[in-house]
Amino acid sequence: MGSAEQAKQDTFDKFMSWSSTQDDACFSQIVYRGQLNRKEISLGAGIGKSALTQNDLIVPALAALEDGLRERGVLPEKTEERIEKETQPNEFDQSATGNALNKKRLSKLEQENIELQAKVRELERKLEKYSELGDVIGELGMMPR
């Protein structure tokens, strides 16, 4: 067995030993949105939160555990909406990455625009000092001394 397989099995063993030590009262304290709180499970079992969704040994065991808790009345029953949501595949939004990049670029451009507007106002203020001198030069055709 490779080290990855061994780690997967060790994580599964930790999960199973944790779940076997819990009773219905303990499980009822970590219910969150109709299922067991994944963060609390990972902390209690001493495993990573990602193992609860990525370890192919833990995923069916966790689903079976939650189904058993539903049968015993610890967890609420699944609603039709939740069952339908779980059975339908998630849609991939191809524009999500582009939208995030566009938002980042937009905020950078807005910041640059504000800085440039401030610079233009400052230069216009400096130009006003010399507008009278420019009028005199225009009338006389030479610099006054």
C-alpha positions as CSV (number, residue, x, y, z in Angstrom):
1,M,0.0,0.0,0.0
2,G,1.4,3.4,-1.0
3,S,1.9,6.3,1.5
4,A,-1.2,8.1,0.0
5,E,-3.3,5.0,0.4
6,Q,-2.0,4.6,4.0
7,A,-2.8,8.2,4.8
8,K,-6.3,7.8,3.4
9,Q,-6.8,4.7,5.5
10,D,-5.4,6.4,8.7
11,T,-7.7,9.3,8.2
12,F,-10.6,7.0,7.7
13,D,-9.7,5.1,10.9
14,K,-9.5,8.4,12.9
15,F,-13.0,9.3,11.6
16,M,-14.5,6.0,12.4
17,S,-13.0,5.9,15.9
18,W,-14.3,9.4,16.6
19,S,-17.8,8.6,15.2
20,S,-18.0,5.4,17.3
21,T,-17.3,7.4,20.5
22,Q,-20.1,9.9,20.0
23,D,-23.7,9.4,21.1
24,D,-26.9,11.1,19.8
25,A,-26.6,13.9,22.3
26,C,-23.1,14.8,21.0
27,F,-24.2,14.7,17.4
28,S,-27.2,16.9,18.1
29,Q,-24.8,19.6,19.4
30,I,-23.0,19.8,16.1
31,V,-26.0,20.0,13.8
32,Y,-25.6,22.9,11.3
33,R,-28.2,23.5,8.5
34,G,-29.7,20.1,8.6
35,Q,-26.4,18.2,8.6
36,L,-23.4,17.6,10.8
37,N,-21.0,20.6,11.0
38,R,-18.0,19.6,8.9
39,K,-15.6,21.8,10.8
40,E,-16.6,20.4,14.2
41,I,-16.2,16.9,12.8
42,S,-12.7,17.6,11.5
43,L,-11.7,19.2,14.8
44,G,-13.1,16.3,16.9
45,A,-11.7,13.6,14.7
46,G,-8.3,15.3,14.3
47,I,-8.5,15.2,10.5
48,G,-8.5,17.9,7.8
49,K,-11.8,19.3,6.7
50,S,-11.1,18.5,3.1
51,A,-10.9,14.8,4.0
52,L,-14.6,14.9,4.6
53,T,-15.3,15.7,1.0
54,Q,-12.3,14.2,-0.8
55,N,-11.5,10.9,1.0
56,D,-13.5,8.3,-0.9
57,L,-13.6,6.1,2.2
58,I,-15.0,8.8,4.5
59,V,-17.6,10.3,2.1
60,P,-19.9,7.3,2.1
61,A,-19.3,6.6,5.8
62,L,-20.3,10.2,6.7
63,A,-23.4,9.9,4.4
64,A,-24.4,6.7,6.1
65,L,-23.8,8.2,9.5
66,E,-26.0,11.2,8.7
67,D,-28.7,8.9,7.2
68,G,-28.7,6.8,10.4
69,L,-29.0,10.0,12.5
70,R,-32.0,11.1,10.4
71,E,-33.7,7.8,11.0
72,R,-33.2,8.2,14.8
73,G,-34.5,11.7,14.7
74,V,-31.2,13.5,15.6
75,L,-31.0,15.2,12.2
76,P,-34.0,16.7,10.4
77,E,-35.3,14.9,7.3
78,K,-34.0,16.0,3.9
79,T,-36.4,18.3,2.1
80,E,-37.4,17.7,-1.5
81,E,-35.5,20.9,-2.5
82,R,-32.3,19.6,-0.8
83,I,-32.6,16.1,-2.4
84,E,-33.1,17.7,-5.8
85,K,-30.1,20.0,-5.3
86,E,-27.9,17.1,-4.4
87,T,-28.9,15.0,-7.4
88,Q,-28.4,17.7,-10.0
89,P,-24.8,18.4,-11.1
90,N,-23.3,21.8,-10.2
91,E,-23.1,24.2,-13.1
92,F,-19.7,25.6,-13.9
93,D,-19.7,29.4,-14.4
94,Q,-17.0,30.1,-17.0
95,S,-17.4,33.8,-16.6
96,A,-16.7,33.7,-12.8
97,T,-12.9,34.0,-13.3
98,G,-13.2,36.7,-15.9
99,N,-15.6,38.6,-13.7
100,A,-13.2,38.5,-10.8
101,L,-10.4,39.8,-13.0
102,N,-12.6,42.5,-14.4
103,K,-13.6,43.7,-10.9
104,K,-9.9,43.8,-9.9
105,R,-9.0,45.7,-13.0
106,L,-11.9,48.1,-12.6
107,S,-11.0,49.0,-9.1
108,K,-7.4,49.6,-10.2
109,L,-8.5,51.8,-13.1
110,E,-10.9,53.8,-10.8
111,Q,-8.0,54.4,-8.3
112,E,-5.7,55.5,-11.1
113,N,-8.5,57.8,-12.5
114,I,-8.9,59.5,-9.1
115,E,-5.2,60.1,-8.8
116,L,-5.0,61.6,-12.3
117,Q,-8.0,63.9,-11.6
118,A,-6.3,65.2,-8.5
119,K,-3.1,65.8,-10.5
120,V,-5.1,67.7,-13.2
121,R,-6.7,69.9,-10.6
122,E,-3.2,70.7,-9.1
123,L,-1.8,71.6,-12.5
124,E,-4.8,73.8,-13.3
125,R,-4.3,75.6,-10.0
126,K,-0.6,76.2,-11.0
127,L,-1.6,77.3,-14.4
128,E,-4.0,80.0,-13.0
129,K,-0.9,81.7,-11.4
130,Y,0.6,82.3,-14.8
131,S,-2.5,83.2,-16.8
132,E,-2.2,86.9,-15.9
133,L,1.4,86.9,-16.9
134,G,0.4,85.2,-20.2
135,D,-2.2,88.0,-20.8
136,V,0.4,90.7,-20.2
137,I,2.8,89.1,-22.6
138,G,0.1,88.8,-25.2
139,E,-0.8,92.5,-24.9
140,L,2.7,93.9,-24.8
141,G,4.5,91.3,-26.9
142,M,7.4,91.2,-24.4
143,M,8.2,90.2,-20.8
144,P,7.7,93.0,-18.2
145,R,10.7,93.8,-16.0
